[in-house]
Amino acid sequence: MTKKNILPTYLLQSTPTVESNPMLNLAKAAVILRKSLKKKDVDEEVVIAILTSCSNEQRHEMAKIYYRTNGRNLEKDLRRKFCGNLESLIVGLIYPPTDYFARQFYKALQGLEVDANTIIEVLVTKTDAEIKEIADSYEKVEYIQCPAVYFANQLHRAVGGSRTDDQTLIRIIISRCEIDLVDIKKEYKRLHKKSLKNDIKTTPTVKANPGLNVAEAATTLRNAMKGFGTNEDKIIGVLTTCSNSQRQEIAKAYNAEFGRELEKDLRSELGGNFESLIVGLIYPPVEYLARQLNKAFKGMGTDANAVIEILITRTNEEIKEIAKAYEKAFNRPLVEHLCSETSGDFRKLLTLIVTATRAPVGKASPDKAQQQAEELFKAGEAKRGTSVEVFVKIFGHENYEQLRLMFEKYKAVSGHTIEQALKSELSGDLLNLTLAIVECVQSPVAYFAKQLNRAMKGTGTDDQTLVRVIVNRSEIDLGDIKKEYERLYDRTLESDVKKETSGDYKKALLALIGGP
């Protein structure tokens, strides 16, 4: 016997009064809206008729077309022409539902008294999933109303748990340092009763050894290499437990005491990847990177990955130092060698980077970011073919703060992320270079974690990249990179290095990486 449902009909099915309009021409509707809003006295009936006769999804698409066609924001134009309750109603129609409810929730919490009725209505009529979506949208609303409070709360969430969200931490500090970080620090202290500075910790894996005896270290190294056989453990023990500047002092003491070059002795005693790693440790950082660039240019083809990694992760000043060290070591200007080994638009963008033409760090301009986002959209997705020179110009000249803001604006302009746009418009080494810049702009730590993962996944290991990143970042942020690696891949960097390497080479890498 079938059980009869005793619930009333109106609880079993929903009956909307507004549905999707299959006959609606979105492009034509956007044109009519613009004509109506351009008039001195807005044609309210036309605007109402269009916005109340289609679904929210259609209104959302209409707003995008309105922007692409007219270069104007539909919400702003509506606010200019309407006011009072009619403005609230008409503007409310064009928000996605979750954004609308988030704004209503925020509005209910303002003022002297909380609007409990609105809060109750929003929460009790939504599923858990819908409430989560509203909460995510609420953060955006919080940002619009008070950026300093929003970023202070974001930073607290990033550093307040059992593990630091380094990606968020780095992104906010870099992007806001020349905008309003002072205000964010004040809000952080007001809201959380402690300073931001005390909550932030940087994590190199190799630091200066305060107990190091330079003369004894030099003698230990000499004894490890003279006579029959080599004591690799002694070499690892000395060179992985002190800073680069201390290694320079050890090399000087080695030469003064024994009349021998430490680098030459190491090369004569060691071999393979172990040799590359250990010898790399005794170069000053700038000289090491210059030599890595030269190595990337040798052979049948250029190691584009190495060139990209080194150049996009350096400031203008650091690039100038590397170029100076390069010319001193190889008696050839870096830019000249780079131009002879690369070609096309890839060469053009690299040349802009290596000649340090990128704008200095400064306050990002929202208006300029909007303009550049529109310029990129018109140069790529909005046309047949691609004006690659526009991509090269913007990616080569703007500082990372400006690029970060432009990437955010681009998504609003095109409806796609900048990564999606680059993949659809560019290819080859130029695509890899621009995608790497995007990764680095968003989070240098995550970029290096991905570099390490790319070096070890698949068949074989890219030992050059593995060595370069670990040597280069061990005294900067390798501890942070380790954390990000585990967050991204659900396994530790140490465990992957153990699987992919062996022998003394593995021992030395693990010594530099440090424990979990």
C-alpha positions as CSV (number, residue, x, y, z in Angstrom):
1,M,0.0,0.0,0.0
2,T,1.4,3.4,-1.1
3,K,1.8,5.8,1.8
4,K,-0.1,9.0,1.2
5,N,2.0,12.2,1.6
6,I,0.2,14.4,4.2
7,L,2.3,17.5,3.4
8,P,0.5,20.4,1.7
9,T,1.2,20.8,-2.0
10,Y,2.9,24.2,-1.6
11,L,5.7,22.5,0.5
12,L,6.3,19.8,-2.0
13,Q,7.0,22.0,-5.0
14,S,8.2,25.6,-5.6
15,T,6.6,28.0,-7.8
16,P,8.8,31.0,-8.8
17,T,7.4,34.2,-10.3
18,V,10.6,34.9,-12.3
19,E,12.1,32.3,-14.5
20,S,14.7,32.2,-17.3
21,N,13.6,33.9,-20.4
22,P,14.4,31.6,-23.4
23,M,13.5,34.4,-25.9
24,L,15.8,37.0,-24.4
25,N,18.6,38.4,-26.5
26,L,21.3,39.3,-23.9
27,A,23.3,41.5,-26.2
28,K,20.3,43.4,-27.4
29,A,19.1,43.8,-23.8
30,A,22.5,45.2,-22.8
31,V,22.2,47.8,-25.6
32,I,18.7,48.8,-24.6
33,L,19.8,49.2,-21.0
34,R,22.7,51.5,-22.0
35,K,20.4,53.6,-24.2
36,S,17.9,53.9,-21.3
37,L,20.5,54.8,-18.7
38,K,22.2,57.4,-21.0
39,K,19.1,59.5,-21.1
40,K,18.9,62.6,-18.9
41,D,15.7,61.2,-17.4
42,V,16.2,57.5,-17.2
43,D,13.5,55.3,-18.8
44,E,12.7,53.4,-15.6
45,E,9.9,51.3,-17.1
46,V,12.3,49.8,-19.7
47,V,15.0,49.0,-17.1
48,I,12.4,47.4,-14.8
49,A,10.9,45.4,-17.7
50,I,14.3,44.0,-18.7
51,L,15.6,43.1,-15.3
52,T,12.4,41.6,-13.9
53,S,11.7,39.4,-16.9
54,C,14.7,37.1,-16.8
55,S,16.6,35.0,-14.4
56,N,19.5,36.1,-12.1
57,E,21.9,34.1,-14.2
58,Q,20.8,35.9,-17.3
59,R,21.1,39.3,-15.6
60,H,24.6,38.3,-14.5
61,E,25.6,37.5,-18.2
62,M,23.8,40.7,-19.3
63,A,26.0,42.7,-16.9
64,K,29.2,41.1,-18.4
65,I,28.1,41.9,-21.9
66,Y,27.2,45.5,-20.8
67,Y,30.7,45.9,-19.6
68,R,32.4,44.4,-22.7
69,T,30.2,46.4,-25.1
70,N,30.3,49.8,-23.3
71,G,33.3,49.6,-21.0
72,R,31.0,50.5,-18.1
73,N,29.8,48.9,-14.9
74,L,26.1,48.2,-14.9
75,E,25.8,48.4,-11.1
76,K,27.4,51.8,-11.0
77,D,25.3,53.1,-13.9
78,L,22.1,51.9,-12.1
79,R,23.2,53.5,-8.8
80,R,23.7,56.8,-10.6
81,K,20.2,56.8,-12.0
82,F,18.1,55.3,-9.2
83,C,17.8,56.1,-5.5
84,G,16.1,55.0,-2.4
85,N,14.2,51.7,-2.3
86,L,14.0,51.4,-6.0
87,E,17.8,51.6,-6.2
88,S,18.0,48.8,-3.6
89,L,15.6,46.7,-5.5
90,I,17.0,47.1,-9.0
91,V,20.7,46.8,-7.9
92,G,19.8,43.8,-5.7
93,L,18.5,42.0,-8.8
94,I,21.9,42.0,-10.6
95,Y,23.9,40.4,-7.7
96,P,24.4,36.7,-7.7
97,P,22.2,35.3,-4.9
98,T,25.1,34.4,-2.5
99,D,26.5,37.9,-2.9
100,Y,23.1,39.5,-2.3
101,F,22.5,37.5,0.9
102,A,26.1,38.3,2.1
103,R,25.5,42.0,1.6
104,Q,22.1,41.7,3.4
105,F,23.9,39.9,6.2
106,Y,26.6,42.6,6.5
107,K,24.0,45.3,6.4
108,A,22.1,43.6,9.3
109,L,25.2,43.7,11.5
110,Q,25.8,47.4,11.1
111,G,24.4,50.2,13.2
112,L,23.6,50.4,16.9
113,E,21.3,47.3,16.9
114,V,21.6,44.1,15.0
115,D,18.8,43.3,12.5
116,A,18.1,39.9,14.0
117,N,15.1,39.3,11.8
118,T,17.2,39.5,8.6
119,I,19.9,37.3,10.0
120,I,17.4,34.6,11.1
121,E,15.6,34.7,7.8
122,V,18.9,34.3,5.8
123,L,20.2,31.5,8.0
124,V,17.1,29.3,8.6
125,T,16.1,29.2,4.9
126,K,19.5,28.0,3.6
127,T,21.2,24.6,3.5
128,D,24.7,24.1,5.0
129,A,26.3,24.3,1.5
130,E,24.4,27.6,0.8
131,I,25.5,29.1,4.1
132,K,29.1,28.3,3.3
133,E,28.9,30.0,0.0
134,I,27.3,33.1,1.6
135,A,30.1,33.1,4.2
136,D,32.7,33.1,1.4
137,S,30.9,36.0,-0.3
138,Y,30.7,37.8,3.1
139,E,34.5,38.1,3.2
140,K,34.4,40.0,-0.1
141,V,31.8,42.4,1.4
142,E,33.9,42.8,4.5
143,Y,36.8,43.8,2.3
144,I,34.7,46.4,0.4
145,Q,33.5,48.0,3.7
146,C,36.9,48.0,5.6
147,P,40.0,46.6,3.8
148,A,42.3,47.0,6.9
149,V,40.0,44.9,9.1
150,Y,39.5,42.3,6.3
151,F,43.3,41.8,5.8
152,A,44.0,41.8,9.5
153,N,41.6,38.9,9.9
154,Q,43.0,37.1,6.9
155,L,46.5,37.4,8.3
156,H,45.4,36.1,11.7
157,R,43.8,33.1,10.0
158,A,47.0,32.5,8.1
159,V,49.3,32.5,11.1
160,G,46.8,31.5,13.9
161,G,46.5,27.7,13.2
162,S,48.8,24.8,13.9
163,R,50.4,25.4,10.5
164,T,51.1,28.7,8.8
165,D,49.3,29.5,5.5
166,D,52.4,30.9,3.9
167,Q,50.8,31.6,0.6
168,T,48.2,33.9,2.1
169,L,50.8,35.5,4.4
170,I,53.2,36.3,1.6
171,R,50.6,37.5,-0.8
172,I,49.1,40.0,1.7
173,I,52.4,41.4,3.0
174,I,53.8,41.9,-0.5
175,S,50.6,43.4,-2.0
176,R,49.7,45.7,0.9
177,C,53.2,46.9,2.2
178,E,53.0,50.1,0.2
179,I,49.3,50.6,0.4
180,D,47.9,50.2,3.9
181,L,50.0,47.7,5.9
182,V,50.5,50.2,8.7
183,D,46.6,50.4,9.1
184,I,46.4,46.6,8.9
185,K,49.0,46.2,11.7
186,K,47.0,48.6,13.9
187,E,43.8,46.7,13.2
188,Y,45.6,43.4,13.8
189,K,46.7,44.5,17.3
190,R,43.3,46.0,18.1
191,L,41.4,42.9,17.1
192,H,43.8,40.2,18.3
193,K,45.6,41.9,21.2
194,K,49.1,41.1,19.9
195,S,51.4,42.5,17.2
196,L,51.5,41.0,13.7
197,K,55.3,41.1,13.8
198,N,55.4,38.7,16.8
199,D,53.1,36.3,15.0
200,I,55.2,36.1,11.8
201,K,58.3,33.8,11.6
202,T,60.5,33.3,8.6
203,T,62.0,29.8,8.2
204,P,65.4,29.2,6.5
205,T,66.8,25.7,7.0
206,V,70.5,26.8,7.1
207,K,71.7,29.5,9.4
208,A,75.0,30.9,10.6
209,N,76.8,28.6,13.1
210,P,77.7,30.7,16.1
211,G,80.1,28.0,17.5
212,L,82.0,27.6,14.2
213,N,85.8,27.6,14.4
214,V,86.8,28.6,10.8
215,A,90.4,27.3,11.1
216,E,89.3,23.9,12.5
217,A,86.7,23.6,9.8
218,A,89.3,24.2,7.1
219,T,91.6,21.6,8.6
220,T,88.7,19.1,8.8
221,L,88.0,19.6,5.1
222,R,91.7,19.1,4.2
223,N,92.0,16.0,6.3
224,A,88.8,14.6,4.6
225,M,90.3,15.0,1.2
226,K,94.0,14.2,1.5
227,G,95.4,10.7,1.3
228,F,93.6,7.6,0.0
229,G,89.9,8.0,-0.3
230,T,87.6,10.8,0.7
231,N,85.5,11.3,3.9
232,E,82.3,12.6,2.4
233,D,80.5,12.7,5.7
234,K,83.0,15.1,7.1
235,I,82.6,17.4,4.1
236,I,78.8,17.3,4.4
237,G,79.1,17.9,8.1
238,V,81.1,21.1,7.7
239,L,79.6,22.7,4.7
240,T,75.9,22.1,5.4
241,T,75.9,23.4,8.9
242,C,77.1,27.0,8.4
243,S,76.0,30.0,6.4
244,N,77.3,31.0,3.0
245,S,79.4,33.8,4.4
246,Q,81.0,31.4,6.8
247,R,81.8,29.1,3.9
248,Q,83.6,32.0,2.2
249,E,85.7,32.4,5.4
250,I,86.5,28.7,5.5
251,A,87.6,28.8,1.8
252,K,90.0,31.7,2.6
253,A,91.4,30.0,5.7
254,Y,91.8,26.8,3.6
255,N,93.9,28.7,1.0
256,A,95.9,30.6,3.6
257,E,96.7,27.5,5.6
258,F,97.3,24.9,2.9
259,G,98.0,27.0,-0.2
260,R,95.3,25.2,-2.1
261,E,91.9,26.2,-3.7
262,L,89.0,24.6,-1.8
263,E,86.9,24.5,-5.0
264,K,89.6,22.7,-7.0
265,D,90.1,20.1,-4.3
266,L,86.4,19.4,-3.9
267,R,86.1,19.0,-7.7
268,S,89.0,16.6,-7.8
269,E,87.6,14.4,-5.0
270,L,83.9,14.5,-5.7
271,G,81.7,13.7,-8.8
272,G,78.3,13.9,-10.3
273,N,75.4,15.6,-8.6
274,F,77.1,15.4,-5.2
275,E,79.9,17.5,-6.6
276,S,77.5,20.1,-8.2
277,L,75.7,20.4,-4.8
278,I,78.8,20.8,-2.6
279,V,80.7,23.1,-5.0
280,G,77.5,25.2,-5.3
281,L,77.5,25.8,-1.6
282,I,80.9,27.6,-1.6
283,Y,80.1,30.2,-4.3
284,P,78.7,33.6,-3.1
285,P,74.9,33.5,-4.0
286,V,75.1,36.1,-6.8
287,E,78.1,34.3,-8.4
288,Y,76.3,31.0,-8.0
289,L,73.2,32.2,-9.9
290,A,75.4,33.8,-12.6
291,R,77.1,30.4,-13.1
292,Q,73.7,28.6,-13.2
293,L,72.6,31.0,-16.0
294,N,75.8,30.3,-18.0
295,K,75.2,26.6,-17.5
296,A,71.6,27.0,-18.8
297,F,73.0,28.5,-22.0
298,K,75.4,25.7,-22.8
299,G,74.7,22.5,-24.8
300,M,72.3,21.9,-27.7
301,G,69.4,24.0,-26.3
302,T,68.8,26.6,-23.6
303,D,67.5,25.4,-20.3
304,A,64.6,27.8,-20.3
305,N,63.2,26.6,-17.0
306,A,66.4,27.6,-15.2
307,V,66.6,31.0,-16.9
308,I,63.0,31.7,-16.0
309,E,63.3,30.6,-12.4
310,I,66.4,32.7,-11.7
311,L,65.3,35.9,-13.4
312,I,61.6,36.1,-12.3
313,T,62.4,35.6,-8.6
314,R,64.9,38.5,-8.4
315,T,64.4,42.2,-7.9
316,N,65.9,44.7,-10.3
317,E,68.8,45.3,-8.0
318,E,69.5,41.6,-7.7
319,I,69.4,41.1,-11.4
320,K,71.9,44.0,-11.9
321,E,74.2,42.3,-9.4
322,I,73.9,38.9,-11.2
323,A,74.6,40.6,-14.6
324,K,77.7,42.2,-13.1
325,A,78.9,38.9,-11.7
326,Y,78.2,37.2,-15.0
327,E,80.3,39.6,-17.1
328,K,83.1,39.4,-14.5
329,A,83.1,35.5,-14.6
330,F,82.6,35.0,-18.3
331,N,83.8,38.2,-19.9
332,R,80.5,38.6,-21.8
333,P,77.4,40.7,-21.0
334,L,74.5,38.6,-19.7
335,V,72.0,40.3,-22.0
336,E,74.1,39.7,-25.1
337,H,74.5,36.0,-24.3
338,L,70.8,35.6,-23.5
339,C,69.8,37.2,-26.8
340,S,72.0,34.9,-28.7
341,E,70.5,31.8,-27.0
342,T,66.8,32.7,-27.2
343,S,64.4,34.1,-29.9
344,G,61.1,35.7,-30.6
345,D,58.8,37.1,-28.0
346,F,60.3,34.9,-25.4
347,R,63.6,36.7,-25.9
348,K,61.8,40.1,-25.9
349,L,60.2,39.5,-22.5
350,L,63.4,38.1,-21.0
351,T,65.4,41.0,-22.3
352,L,63.0,43.4,-20.5
353,I,63.5,41.5,-17.3
354,V,67.3,41.1,-17.5
355,T,67.8,44.8,-18.3
356,A,65.8,45.6,-15.1
357,T,63.1,47.7,-16.9
358,R,60.4,46.5,-14.5
359,A,58.9,49.4,-12.6
360,P,60.2,49.8,-9.0
361,V,58.1,48.6,-6.1
362,G,55.4,51.2,-5.4
363,K,51.7,51.7,-4.7
364,A,49.6,49.7,-7.2
365,S,47.1,51.8,-9.1
366,P,43.5,50.3,-9.4
367,D,42.7,52.5,-12.3
368,K,45.8,51.5,-14.2
369,A,45.2,47.8,-13.4
370,Q,41.7,48.1,-14.8
371,Q,43.0,49.8,-17.9
372,Q,45.7,47.1,-18.4
373,A,43.2,44.3,-17.8
374,E,41.0,45.7,-20.5
375,E,44.0,46.1,-22.8
376,L,45.0,42.5,-22.3
377,F,41.5,41.3,-22.9
378,K,41.2,43.3,-26.2
379,A,44.7,42.0,-27.2
380,G,43.7,38.4,-26.7
381,E,40.4,36.8,-25.8
382,A,38.3,39.6,-27.4
383,K,39.7,39.3,-30.9
384,R,40.7,36.8,-33.5
385,G,44.4,36.2,-33.1
386,T,46.6,37.6,-30.4
387,S,48.6,40.9,-30.0
388,V,51.5,39.3,-28.2
389,E,53.4,42.5,-27.9
390,V,50.8,43.8,-25.4
391,F,51.3,40.8,-23.1
392,V,55.1,41.3,-23.4
393,K,54.9,45.0,-22.6
394,I,52.7,44.6,-19.5
395,F,54.4,41.5,-18.1
396,G,57.9,43.0,-18.7
397,H,57.4,46.5,-17.4
398,E,55.0,46.4,-14.4
399,N,56.0,45.5,-10.9
400,Y,54.5,42.5,-9.2
401,E,52.2,44.6,-7.0
402,Q,50.7,46.1,-10.1
403,L,50.5,42.8,-11.9
404,R,48.7,41.2,-8.9
405,L,46.0,43.8,-8.9
406,M,45.7,43.6,-12.7
407,F,45.2,39.8,-12.5
408,E,42.3,40.4,-10.2
409,K,40.7,43.0,-12.5
410,Y,41.2,40.7,-15.5
411,K,39.0,38.1,-14.0
412,A,36.2,40.6,-13.6
413,V,36.7,41.9,-17.1
414,S,36.8,38.6,-19.0
415,G,35.2,36.1,-16.7
416,H,38.4,33.9,-16.9
417,T,41.5,33.8,-14.8
418,I,44.7,35.2,-16.2
419,E,46.1,31.7,-16.3
420,Q,43.2,30.5,-18.5
421,A,43.7,33.5,-20.8
422,L,47.5,32.9,-21.1
423,K,46.9,29.3,-22.0
424,S,44.4,30.1,-24.7
425,E,46.5,32.9,-26.2
426,L,50.2,32.0,-25.9
427,S,52.4,29.0,-26.3
428,G,55.9,27.5,-25.9
429,D,58.5,29.2,-23.8
430,L,56.6,32.5,-23.7
431,L,53.6,30.8,-22.2
432,N,55.8,29.0,-19.6
433,L,57.5,32.4,-18.7
434,T,54.3,34.3,-18.2
435,L,52.7,31.5,-16.2
436,A,55.8,31.3,-14.0
437,I,55.5,35.1,-13.4
438,V,51.8,34.6,-12.4
439,E,52.8,31.9,-9.9
440,C,55.6,34.0,-8.5
441,V,53.4,37.1,-8.2
442,Q,50.8,35.0,-6.3
443,S,53.3,33.3,-4.0
444,P,57.1,32.8,-4.5
445,V,57.1,30.1,-1.9
446,A,54.4,28.1,-3.8
447,Y,56.3,28.7,-7.0
448,F,59.5,27.1,-5.6
449,A,57.5,24.2,-4.1
450,K,56.1,23.5,-7.5
451,Q,59.5,23.7,-9.1
452,L,60.8,21.1,-6.7
453,N,57.8,18.9,-7.4
454,R,58.2,19.2,-11.1
455,A,61.9,18.3,-10.7
456,M,61.1,15.0,-9.1
457,K,57.8,13.8,-10.6
458,G,57.6,11.6,-13.6
459,T,60.4,9.5,-15.1
460,G,63.9,10.6,-13.9
461,T,64.9,13.5,-11.7
462,D,65.8,17.0,-12.8
463,D,68.8,17.2,-10.5
464,Q,69.9,20.6,-11.8
465,T,66.7,22.2,-10.7
466,L,66.6,20.2,-7.4
467,V,70.1,21.4,-6.5
468,R,69.7,24.9,-7.7
469,V,66.5,25.6,-5.6
470,I,67.8,23.9,-2.4
471,V,71.2,25.6,-2.5
472,N,69.7,29.0,-3.5
473,R,66.8,29.0,-1.0
474,S,68.3,27.2,2.0
475,E,69.3,30.5,3.8
476,I,66.2,32.4,2.7
477,D,62.9,30.5,2.9
478,L,63.4,26.8,2.3
479,G,61.6,26.0,5.6
480,D,58.5,27.8,4.3
481,I,58.9,26.0,0.9
482,K,58.9,22.7,2.8
483,K,55.6,23.6,4.5
484,E,54.0,24.7,1.3
485,Y,55.3,21.5,-0.5
486,E,53.6,19.3,2.1
487,R,50.4,21.4,1.9
488,L,50.2,21.1,-1.9
489,Y,51.2,17.5,-2.2
490,D,50.2,15.8,1.1
491,R,53.7,14.4,1.6
492,T,57.0,15.9,2.8
493,L,59.8,17.3,0.6
494,E,62.2,15.0,2.6
495,S,60.2,11.9,1.7
496,D,60.3,12.7,-2.1
497,V,64.0,13.6,-2.0
498,K,64.7,10.2,-0.3
499,K,62.9,8.4,-3.0
500,E,64.5,10.2,-5.9
501,T,68.2,10.4,-4.8
502,S,70.8,8.2,-3.2
503,G,74.2,8.0,-1.5
504,D,76.1,11.1,-0.4
505,Y,74.1,13.3,-2.7
506,K,71.0,12.3,-0.8
507,K,72.7,12.9,2.6
508,A,73.8,16.4,1.6
509,L,70.4,17.4,0.3
510,L,68.6,16.1,3.4
511,A,71.1,18.0,5.6
512,L,70.3,21.2,3.8
513,I,66.5,20.6,3.9
514,G,66.6,19.8,7.6
515,G,64.1,17.7,9.6
516,P,60.3,17.8,9.2
